Amino acid sequence: MKKALNYFVLFSLLIVVFELFIGYSIFQYRNLFSQSQDESPSSTLHRYSSINKVASHIATIYKKNFPYLDVLDNSSGVYPVNLKNKIINSKYIEGDNVFISRNPVTRGYKFHPLLDYTNGHGSHNFDNDYFGYRNSFDYSANINKNEFRILMSGGSECLGFDHNQPITFLLEKKLRKYYSSTKIRVLNFCMNAYTLPYEIQTFIHLGWNLEPHLVISHTGFNDAYSFQLVPDKFAEKGLTYSFFQEKWMNILYSVEVAKFDEKLFARNHSQEKFINSMVKMLTKYNKVVKASGSDFLVGIQPWNVDTEYREKNLKKLQNNFYSAEDNIVSNFLENNPNADRVWADNVFKSLEELKKQAGNFQMNVINFAKNNEKFPFLDIVHTTPKSAEMIADEYFLYIRENYNNQITKTINSEN
């Protein structure tokens, strides 16, 4: 009886092994077949056993959940952020800043006095500092006079929406390596959907007290994106704000907009007005920065010039401001199918004009938009990690050429 039971168990194991082998073989065959339709160079990788992919699979999971562990060292600078809390999977605590810690929203925009809104967020898992920016920075610490500080402001591209390591971190890492010093800091005061007025007030309320040596505004797209949507009186003053804040009215004042005014969809079509708006805001920002004792640099950010991609993703571009669940807007767009196309076309016409006029601004400018074609993109405006490296390289070369003596003197000073 026992012998028969052993044979039965052995037979069952053989069936299971055979079943696994057949299933694995079919999986590999289908995988190979699907990859044979792909002309990418990586398709040949699937001709081999899946066992050799186990390590890379584990590494992918590891980096996805703990994206900063691979840069954990004494010279890494701003990052990693809140690593201990991330590892033990506990909630990030922002202290007594009730506008962040007591807000029911964990991702997305959060109202904040003096800053309008905050809470940087993106594709990667990262934490923010006390005021909601992508830093690990103690605002109460004394200013280190031997530290060369750079402050960057801008929108989600500068924030690093699709970058595990944002431009600010990459720039800091390059500078620290070149000067063999950890006394160089690049602070990230970029935020999703920020336009120049937001950048300016962030610098006034937070950046000024940090006494940066250089302030960089990596900007342009959000201003063109939002310019047409703000009232004309705002536009004339250069006060371009993020239109989604208008949708907060029913929360703030218990006011519900019963009818969508089609005039609100695109209020300002003039590229000339847009350029005047940009000049006013950049001039103001430049004067404020100079008054603080710092230098100012403008980086005109690149954008995706692939018109075919733009055509396919027009609704996605529009839906960033108008929720698909908003029936009033959805009904308007159904009855006016060309409305969002006119708006999008004017956005990119404004950007093209900005690219042409940027060289005439009376300030230091790096016009990345002149070479839009060389930057790989993930969508209309957010670049790939490779592009982040390329942009950081250009900023690094500019800073090394123009601030070498000042950096050397600052980090080697005994004061």
DOFI-171511 format. One record per residue (C-alpha): x, z, y; residue number from 1. Coordinates in Angstrom, 3 decimals, padded with zeros to 6 digits. Layout:
<sites>
site px=X pz=Z py=Y k=NUM
...
</sites>
This chain:
<sites>
site px=000.000 pz=000.000 py=000.000 k=1
site px=002.788 pz=000.950 py=002.363 k=2
site px=004.636 pz=-002.295 py=001.535 k=3
site px=001.542 pz=-004.344 py=002.329 k=4
site px=001.150 pz=-002.500 py=005.644 k=5
site px=004.756 pz=-003.291 py=006.554 k=6
site px=004.194 pz=-006.981 py=005.805 k=7
site px=001.068 pz=-006.918 py=007.946 k=8
site px=002.934 pz=-005.328 py=010.884 k=9
site px=005.796 pz=-007.823 py=010.523 k=10
site px=003.350 pz=-010.716 py=010.363 k=11
site px=001.560 pz=-009.424 py=013.487 k=12
site px=004.844 pz=-009.137 py=015.375 k=13
site px=005.743 pz=-012.694 py=014.398 k=14
site px=002.394 pz=-013.901 py=015.711 k=15
site px=002.927 pz=-012.086 py=019.002 k=16
site px=006.484 pz=-013.435 py=019.387 k=17
site px=005.312 pz=-016.937 py=018.489 k=18
site px=002.456 pz=-016.660 py=020.998 k=19
site px=004.838 pz=-015.535 py=023.753 k=20
site px=007.262 pz=-018.339 py=022.891 k=21
site px=004.534 pz=-020.994 py=022.986 k=22
site px=003.134 pz=-019.643 py=026.265 k=23
site px=006.595 pz=-019.486 py=027.833 k=24
site px=007.355 pz=-023.032 py=026.688 k=25
site px=004.118 pz=-024.368 py=028.175 k=26
site px=004.835 pz=-022.508 py=031.427 k=27
site px=008.332 pz=-023.986 py=031.650 k=28
site px=007.035 pz=-027.472 py=030.844 k=29
site px=004.361 pz=-027.315 py=033.519 k=30
site px=006.796 pz=-025.840 py=035.970 k=31
site px=009.267 pz=-028.626 py=035.296 k=32
site px=006.545 pz=-031.258 py=035.522 k=33
site px=005.291 pz=-029.982 py=038.865 k=34
site px=008.836 pz=-029.805 py=040.185 k=35
site px=009.565 pz=-033.348 py=039.053 k=36
site px=007.019 pz=-034.441 py=041.641 k=37
site px=009.038 pz=-032.640 py=044.281 k=38
site px=011.939 pz=-034.505 py=045.805 k=39
site px=013.596 pz=-031.383 py=047.148 k=40
site px=017.146 pz=-030.640 py=045.924 k=41
site px=016.046 pz=-027.263 py=044.566 k=42
site px=013.726 pz=-028.796 py=041.963 k=43
site px=016.456 pz=-028.942 py=039.302 k=44
site px=016.633 pz=-025.157 py=039.288 k=45
site px=013.475 pz=-025.063 py=037.200 k=46
site px=015.108 pz=-026.882 py=034.274 k=47
site px=016.696 pz=-023.614 py=033.189 k=48
site px=015.414 pz=-020.393 py=031.689 k=49
site px=013.399 pz=-018.068 py=033.896 k=50
site px=015.555 pz=-015.158 py=032.762 k=51
site px=018.278 pz=-016.080 py=035.228 k=52
site px=015.715 pz=-015.726 py=038.027 k=53
site px=014.951 pz=-012.073 py=037.334 k=54
site px=017.730 pz=-010.782 py=039.591 k=55
site px=016.772 pz=-013.057 py=042.474 k=56
site px=013.105 pz=-012.113 py=042.011 k=57
site px=013.954 pz=-008.407 py=042.224 k=58
site px=016.118 pz=-009.100 py=045.297 k=59
site px=013.221 pz=-010.925 py=046.972 k=60
site px=010.867 pz=-007.985 py=046.401 k=61
site px=013.582 pz=-005.604 py=047.603 k=62
site px=014.172 pz=-007.490 py=050.853 k=63
site px=010.470 pz=-007.959 py=051.480 k=64
site px=009.782 pz=-004.224 py=051.294 k=65
site px=013.064 pz=-002.953 py=052.728 k=66
site px=014.198 pz=-005.794 py=055.012 k=67
site px=016.924 pz=-003.845 py=056.794 k=68
site px=018.713 pz=-002.246 py=053.871 k=69
site px=021.119 pz=-005.173 py=053.623 k=70
site px=022.389 pz=-004.513 py=057.158 k=71
site px=022.707 pz=-000.750 py=056.856 k=72
site px=026.127 pz=000.081 py=058.269 k=73
site px=027.604 pz=001.850 py=061.281 k=74
site px=028.059 pz=-001.359 py=063.250 k=75
site px=024.585 pz=-002.794 py=062.717 k=76
site px=023.284 pz=-001.698 py=066.102 k=77
site px=019.585 pz=-001.476 py=066.813 k=78
site px=018.466 pz=-001.865 py=063.215 k=79
site px=017.605 pz=-000.557 py=060.629 k=80
site px=014.538 pz=001.111 py=062.108 k=81
site px=013.000 pz=004.292 py=060.753 k=82
site px=014.583 pz=003.619 py=057.363 k=83
site px=013.916 pz=007.029 py=055.835 k=84
site px=010.200 pz=006.878 py=056.547 k=85
site px=010.041 pz=003.299 py=055.273 k=86
site px=011.664 pz=004.224 py=051.958 k=87
site px=009.375 pz=007.165 py=051.273 k=88
site px=006.427 pz=005.026 py=052.383 k=89
site px=005.230 pz=007.542 py=054.955 k=90
site px=003.451 pz=006.637 py=058.155 k=91
site px=005.634 pz=006.056 py=061.183 k=92
site px=005.060 pz=008.842 py=063.703 k=93
site px=005.437 pz=007.982 py=067.388 k=94
site px=005.408 pz=011.572 py=068.574 k=95
site px=002.999 pz=012.500 py=071.323 k=96
site px=002.352 pz=008.975 py=072.611 k=97
site px=-001.392 pz=009.036 py=071.943 k=98
site px=-001.852 pz=005.406 py=072.955 k=99
site px=-000.028 pz=004.383 py=069.781 k=100
site px=-000.182 pz=007.279 py=067.327 k=101
site px=-003.912 pz=007.943 py=067.806 k=102
site px=-004.968 pz=004.336 py=067.944 k=103
site px=-007.041 pz=003.274 py=064.901 k=104
site px=-005.396 pz=-000.149 py=064.818 k=105
site px=-002.128 pz=-000.262 py=062.857 k=106
site px=-001.405 pz=-003.935 py=063.553 k=107
site px=-002.243 pz=-005.930 py=066.623 k=108
site px=-002.423 pz=-005.208 py=070.332 k=109
site px=-002.789 pz=-001.674 py=071.656 k=110
site px=-003.805 pz=-000.724 py=075.160 k=111
site px=-001.049 pz=001.082 py=077.025 k=112
site px=-001.063 pz=002.299 py=080.643 k=113
site px=001.574 pz=000.752 py=082.921 k=114
site px=002.325 pz=-001.897 py=080.274 k=115
site px=-001.217 pz=-003.313 py=079.797 k=116
site px=-000.727 pz=-003.472 py=076.047 k=117
site px=001.953 pz=-003.013 py=073.429 k=118
site px=002.620 pz=-002.741 py=069.648 k=119
site px=004.936 pz=-005.539 py=068.534 k=120
site px=003.940 pz=-007.088 py=065.208 k=121
site px=004.830 pz=-010.058 py=063.062 k=122
site px=005.335 pz=-011.504 py=059.592 k=123
site px=007.993 pz=-008.978 py=058.589 k=124
site px=007.690 pz=-005.279 py=057.988 k=125
site px=009.250 pz=-003.544 py=060.989 k=126
site px=008.614 pz=-000.414 py=063.016 k=127
site px=008.553 pz=000.024 py=066.766 k=128
site px=009.969 pz=002.565 py=069.171 k=129
site px=008.074 pz=005.187 py=071.161 k=130
site px=006.595 pz=002.622 py=073.573 k=131
site px=005.756 pz=000.038 py=070.917 k=132
site px=008.743 pz=-002.321 py=071.202 k=133
site px=010.941 pz=-003.514 py=068.349 k=134
site px=013.787 pz=-001.090 py=068.903 k=135
site px=015.162 pz=002.150 py=067.582 k=136
site px=015.975 pz=003.754 py=070.877 k=137
site px=015.866 pz=007.255 py=072.308 k=138
site px=014.439 pz=006.860 py=075.814 k=139
site px=015.313 pz=010.450 py=076.683 k=140
site px=019.029 pz=010.057 py=075.892 k=141
site px=021.547 pz=009.963 py=078.717 k=142
site px=022.804 pz=006.521 py=079.715 k=143
site px=026.203 pz=005.815 py=078.184 k=144
site px=028.393 pz=004.490 py=081.002 k=145
site px=030.783 pz=002.979 py=078.445 k=146
site px=028.051 pz=000.878 py=076.837 k=147
site px=027.387 pz=-002.705 py=077.882 k=148
site px=023.608 pz=-003.156 py=077.795 k=149
site px=021.566 pz=-006.338 py=077.668 k=150
site px=017.792 pz=-006.302 py=077.926 k=151
site px=015.663 pz=-009.194 py=076.660 k=152
site px=012.002 pz=-009.790 py=077.507 k=153
site px=009.609 pz=-012.500 py=076.420 k=154
site px=006.883 pz=-013.231 py=073.885 k=155
site px=006.519 pz=-013.133 py=070.110 k=156
site px=009.311 pz=-015.654 py=069.488 k=157
site px=011.766 pz=-013.363 py=071.286 k=158
site px=010.203 pz=-010.349 py=069.548 k=159
site px=011.028 pz=-012.002 py=066.231 k=160
site px=007.526 pz=-012.680 py=064.906 k=161
site px=008.898 pz=-014.718 py=061.989 k=162
site px=012.448 pz=-013.341 py=062.056 k=163
site px=013.583 pz=-010.552 py=059.764 k=164
site px=016.518 pz=-010.243 py=062.163 k=165
site px=015.350 pz=-011.172 py=065.687 k=166
site px=017.440 pz=-012.959 py=068.306 k=167
site px=018.250 pz=-009.655 py=070.020 k=168
site px=019.706 pz=-008.149 py=066.858 k=169
site px=021.675 pz=-011.293 py=066.006 k=170
site px=023.099 pz=-011.448 py=069.529 k=171
site px=024.087 pz=-007.790 py=069.427 k=172
site px=025.738 pz=-008.226 py=066.049 k=173
site px=027.751 pz=-011.233 py=067.256 k=174
site px=028.923 pz=-009.428 py=070.402 k=175
site px=029.881 pz=-006.268 py=068.522 k=176
site px=031.853 pz=-008.269 py=066.000 k=177
site px=033.668 pz=-010.310 py=068.657 k=178
site px=034.607 pz=-007.283 py=070.775 k=179
site px=035.150 pz=-004.988 py=067.753 k=180
site px=032.971 pz=-002.373 py=069.402 k=181
site px=029.644 pz=-000.644 py=068.818 k=182
site px=029.363 pz=000.038 py=072.547 k=183
site px=027.268 pz=-003.078 py=073.119 k=184
site px=023.485 pz=-002.868 py=072.933 k=185
site px=020.833 pz=-005.603 py=073.152 k=186
site px=017.376 pz=-004.118 py=073.674 k=187
site px=014.240 pz=-005.958 py=072.577 k=188
site px=011.474 pz=-005.646 py=075.177 k=189
site px=009.692 pz=-008.754 py=073.980 k=190
site px=006.040 pz=-008.538 py=072.953 k=191
site px=003.421 pz=-010.755 py=071.357 k=192
site px=001.689 pz=-013.007 py=073.940 k=193
site px=003.608 pz=-011.560 py=076.924 k=194
site px=003.725 pz=-013.717 py=080.035 k=195
site px=006.084 pz=-013.185 py=082.974 k=196
site px=003.914 pz=-010.580 py=084.802 k=197
site px=004.003 pz=-008.407 py=081.666 k=198
site px=007.766 pz=-008.903 py=081.375 k=199
site px=008.263 pz=-007.819 py=084.984 k=200
site px=006.246 pz=-004.622 py=084.721 k=201
site px=007.956 pz=-003.745 py=081.440 k=202
site px=011.300 pz=-004.034 py=083.180 k=203
site px=010.123 pz=-002.017 py=086.194 k=204
site px=008.653 pz=000.828 py=084.151 k=205
site px=011.105 pz=000.929 py=081.233 k=206
site px=014.082 pz=-001.370 py=081.692 k=207
site px=015.126 pz=-000.311 py=085.190 k=208
site px=016.022 pz=003.235 py=084.130 k=209
site px=018.208 pz=001.935 py=081.282 k=210
site px=020.593 pz=000.344 py=083.821 k=211
site px=021.226 pz=-002.905 py=081.920 k=212
site px=024.122 pz=-005.137 py=082.937 k=213
site px=022.181 pz=-008.300 py=082.096 k=214
site px=018.455 pz=-009.050 py=081.790 k=215
site px=017.390 pz=-012.152 py=079.843 k=216
site px=013.878 pz=-013.571 py=080.044 k=217
site px=013.321 pz=-015.788 py=076.984 k=218
site px=010.112 pz=-017.319 py=078.208 k=219
site px=007.876 pz=-020.283 py=079.025 k=220
site px=005.452 pz=-021.030 py=076.195 k=221
site px=003.005 pz=-018.160 py=076.666 k=222
site px=002.770 pz=-018.828 py=080.398 k=223
site px=001.870 pz=-022.473 py=079.809 k=224
site px=-000.451 pz=-021.435 py=076.983 k=225
site px=-002.410 pz=-018.951 py=079.109 k=226
site px=-002.148 pz=-020.502 py=082.571 k=227
site px=-005.216 pz=-022.740 py=082.254 k=228
site px=-007.388 pz=-019.859 py=081.096 k=229
site px=-006.938 pz=-017.452 py=084.019 k=230
site px=-009.033 pz=-017.659 py=087.202 k=231
site px=-007.624 pz=-019.843 py=089.952 k=232
site px=-006.945 pz=-016.934 py=092.298 k=233
site px=-004.773 pz=-015.344 py=089.624 k=234
site px=-003.020 pz=-018.645 py=088.939 k=235
site px=-002.173 pz=-019.173 py=092.619 k=236
site px=-000.317 pz=-015.850 py=092.630 k=237
site px=001.428 pz=-016.555 py=089.340 k=238
site px=-000.525 pz=-013.729 py=087.668 k=239
site px=-000.945 pz=-015.373 py=084.284 k=240
site px=-002.300 pz=-012.897 py=081.765 k=241
site px=-003.207 pz=-013.080 py=078.081 k=242
site px=-006.786 pz=-014.268 py=077.905 k=243
site px=-007.729 pz=-012.119 py=074.902 k=244
site px=-007.822 pz=-009.132 py=077.254 k=245
site px=-011.031 pz=-010.532 py=078.735 k=246
site px=-012.617 pz=-009.981 py=075.334 k=247
site px=-011.950 pz=-006.248 py=075.728 k=248
site px=-014.636 pz=-006.032 py=078.434 k=249
site px=-017.420 pz=-005.083 py=076.045 k=250
site px=-015.217 pz=-002.272 py=074.695 k=251
site px=-014.073 pz=-001.027 py=078.100 k=252
site px=-017.309 pz=-001.429 py=080.047 k=253
site px=-020.025 pz=-001.930 py=077.377 k=254
site px=-020.584 pz=-005.403 py=078.770 k=255
site px=-021.542 pz=-008.234 py=076.463 k=256
site px=-021.111 pz=-011.824 py=077.585 k=257
site px=-024.280 pz=-013.544 py=076.439 k=258
site px=-023.330 pz=-017.051 py=077.436 k=259
site px=-019.971 pz=-018.756 py=077.219 k=260
site px=-019.045 pz=-020.476 py=080.457 k=261
site px=-017.359 pz=-023.755 py=079.615 k=262
site px=-015.455 pz=-023.545 py=082.904 k=263
site px=-013.596 pz=-020.574 py=081.477 k=264
site px=-012.102 pz=-022.623 py=078.686 k=265
site px=-009.706 pz=-024.534 py=080.920 k=266
site px=-009.685 pz=-023.487 py=084.538 k=267
site px=-006.329 pz=-024.891 py=085.672 k=268
site px=-005.150 pz=-028.336 py=084.611 k=269
site px=-002.526 pz=-028.865 py=087.307 k=270
site px=001.082 pz=-028.993 py=086.122 k=271
site px=002.218 pz=-028.642 py=089.738 k=272
site px=000.322 pz=-025.369 py=090.053 k=273
site px=001.846 pz=-024.179 py=086.804 k=274
site px=005.413 pz=-024.870 py=087.967 k=275
site px=004.699 pz=-023.120 py=091.278 k=276
site px=003.381 pz=-020.173 py=089.285 k=277
site px=006.535 pz=-020.031 py=087.166 k=278
site px=008.803 pz=-020.268 py=090.213 k=279
site px=006.970 pz=-017.412 py=091.928 k=280
site px=007.188 pz=-015.121 py=088.920 k=281
site px=010.803 pz=-015.971 py=088.003 k=282
site px=011.876 pz=-015.530 py=091.635 k=283
site px=010.134 pz=-012.154 py=091.731 k=284
site px=011.695 pz=-011.111 py=088.403 k=285
site px=015.128 pz=-012.243 py=089.601 k=286
site px=014.861 pz=-010.246 py=092.844 k=287
site px=013.654 pz=-007.118 py=091.031 k=288
site px=016.518 pz=-007.322 py=088.533 k=289
site px=019.096 pz=-007.913 py=091.274 k=290
site px=017.698 pz=-004.934 py=093.203 k=291
site px=018.353 pz=-002.778 py=090.126 k=292
site px=022.011 pz=-003.813 py=090.172 k=293
site px=021.784 pz=-006.123 py=087.168 k=294
site px=022.140 pz=-009.869 py=086.590 k=295
site px=019.319 pz=-012.175 py=085.559 k=296
site px=019.293 pz=-015.068 py=083.098 k=297
site px=016.351 pz=-017.272 py=082.130 k=298
site px=016.097 pz=-018.856 py=078.698 k=299
site px=013.455 pz=-021.598 py=078.542 k=300
site px=012.350 pz=-021.221 py=074.932 k=301
site px=011.987 pz=-024.284 py=072.691 k=302
site px=008.734 pz=-025.467 py=071.143 k=303
site px=007.705 pz=-027.715 py=068.282 k=304
site px=007.426 pz=-031.326 py=069.471 k=305
site px=006.038 pz=-032.574 py=066.144 k=306
site px=002.766 pz=-034.122 py=067.386 k=307
site px=001.514 pz=-034.652 py=063.840 k=308
site px=001.859 pz=-030.938 py=063.107 k=309
site px=000.187 pz=-030.128 py=066.409 k=310
site px=-002.741 pz=-032.391 py=065.562 k=311
site px=-003.235 pz=-030.689 py=062.186 k=312
site px=-003.008 pz=-027.194 py=063.666 k=313
site px=-004.963 pz=-027.614 py=066.870 k=314
site px=-007.674 pz=-025.191 py=065.771 k=315
site px=-005.077 pz=-022.612 py=064.789 k=316
site px=-003.516 pz=-022.923 py=068.236 k=317
site px=-006.877 pz=-022.415 py=069.882 k=318
site px=-008.009 pz=-019.598 py=067.558 k=319
site px=-005.157 pz=-017.369 py=068.716 k=320
site px=-007.318 pz=-016.656 py=071.755 k=321
site px=-010.811 pz=-017.437 py=070.534 k=322
site px=-011.804 pz=-015.678 py=067.332 k=323
site px=-013.392 pz=-017.852 py=064.668 k=324
site px=-016.054 pz=-015.138 py=064.379 k=325
site px=-016.987 pz=-015.585 py=068.013 k=326
site px=-020.178 pz=-017.639 py=067.583 k=327
site px=-020.542 pz=-018.310 py=071.290 k=328
site px=-017.147 pz=-019.991 py=071.499 k=329
site px=-017.522 pz=-021.685 py=068.106 k=330
site px=-020.844 pz=-023.207 py=069.153 k=331
site px=-019.331 pz=-024.381 py=072.405 k=332
site px=-016.451 pz=-026.099 py=070.593 k=333
site px=-018.828 pz=-027.748 py=068.128 k=334
site px=-020.803 pz=-029.228 py=070.996 k=335
site px=-017.650 pz=-030.063 py=072.976 k=336
site px=-015.176 pz=-031.307 py=070.338 k=337
site px=-012.616 pz=-032.502 py=072.868 k=338
site px=-012.455 pz=-029.297 py=074.900 k=339
site px=-009.659 pz=-027.665 py=072.925 k=340
site px=-007.790 pz=-030.974 py=072.717 k=341
site px=-007.782 pz=-031.315 py=076.509 k=342
site px=-006.589 pz=-027.740 py=076.812 k=343
site px=-003.791 pz=-028.188 py=074.237 k=344
site px=-002.671 pz=-031.470 py=075.800 k=345
site px=-002.382 pz=-029.782 py=079.179 k=346
site px=-000.399 pz=-026.918 py=077.654 k=347
site px=002.252 pz=-029.311 py=076.410 k=348
site px=002.208 pz=-031.399 py=079.584 k=349
site px=002.954 pz=-028.188 py=081.474 k=350
site px=005.774 pz=-027.363 py=079.069 k=351
site px=007.298 pz=-030.803 py=079.504 k=352
site px=007.203 pz=-030.353 py=083.258 k=353
site px=008.856 pz=-026.945 py=082.890 k=354
site px=011.626 pz=-028.540 py=080.847 k=355
site px=012.216 pz=-031.112 py=083.613 k=356
site px=012.065 pz=-028.674 py=086.527 k=357
site px=013.997 pz=-025.726 py=085.076 k=358
site px=017.320 pz=-027.088 py=086.316 k=359
site px=016.043 pz=-026.883 py=089.889 k=360
site px=015.303 pz=-023.165 py=089.781 k=361
site px=017.609 pz=-021.169 py=092.026 k=362
site px=018.891 pz=-018.932 py=089.228 k=363
site px=020.897 pz=-019.028 py=085.999 k=364
site px=019.021 pz=-020.920 py=083.278 k=365
site px=019.694 pz=-021.915 py=079.668 k=366
site px=017.198 pz=-024.665 py=078.919 k=367
site px=016.751 pz=-024.561 py=075.127 k=368
site px=013.778 pz=-026.916 py=075.526 k=369
site px=016.153 pz=-029.772 py=076.311 k=370
site px=017.054 pz=-029.757 py=072.617 k=371
site px=013.658 pz=-029.034 py=071.086 k=372
site px=014.297 pz=-031.488 py=068.246 k=373
site px=017.297 pz=-029.628 py=066.859 k=374
site px=015.449 pz=-026.352 py=066.227 k=375
site px=013.534 pz=-025.885 py=062.928 k=376
site px=010.043 pz=-024.383 py=063.434 k=377
site px=007.510 pz=-022.558 py=061.293 k=378
site px=004.576 pz=-023.360 py=063.592 k=379
site px=003.953 pz=-024.561 py=067.147 k=380
site px=006.364 pz=-022.105 py=068.790 k=381
site px=007.806 pz=-019.665 py=066.220 k=382
site px=011.164 pz=-020.788 py=064.895 k=383
site px=012.857 pz=-020.238 py=061.551 k=384
site px=015.623 pz=-017.643 py=061.015 k=385
site px=018.128 pz=-020.506 py=061.244 k=386
site px=016.886 pz=-021.308 py=064.752 k=387
site px=017.151 pz=-017.642 py=065.706 k=388
site px=020.839 pz=-017.822 py=064.762 k=389
site px=021.297 pz=-020.996 py=066.823 k=390
site px=019.631 pz=-019.463 py=069.876 k=391
site px=021.639 pz=-016.245 py=069.530 k=392
site px=024.816 pz=-018.373 py=069.315 k=393
site px=024.055 pz=-020.068 py=072.633 k=394
site px=023.364 pz=-016.764 py=074.359 k=395
site px=026.556 pz=-015.350 py=072.841 k=396
site px=028.680 pz=-018.231 py=074.172 k=397
site px=027.165 pz=-017.887 py=077.639 k=398
site px=027.765 pz=-014.117 py=077.757 k=399
site px=031.298 pz=-014.393 py=076.392 k=400
site px=032.147 pz=-017.014 py=079.016 k=401
site px=030.568 pz=-015.226 py=081.979 k=402
site px=030.865 pz=-011.521 py=081.145 k=403
site px=034.046 pz=-011.195 py=079.110 k=404
site px=035.954 pz=-009.180 py=081.716 k=405
site px=032.992 pz=-006.964 py=082.522 k=406
site px=032.295 pz=-006.210 py=078.860 k=407
site px=035.933 pz=-005.432 py=078.150 k=408
site px=036.204 pz=-003.177 py=081.197 k=409
site px=032.944 pz=-001.328 py=080.402 k=410
site px=033.548 pz=-000.599 py=076.725 k=411
site px=037.183 pz=000.438 py=077.346 k=412
site px=036.447 pz=002.619 py=080.360 k=413
site px=037.198 pz=006.350 py=080.111 k=414
site px=034.431 pz=007.358 py=082.529 k=415
</sites>
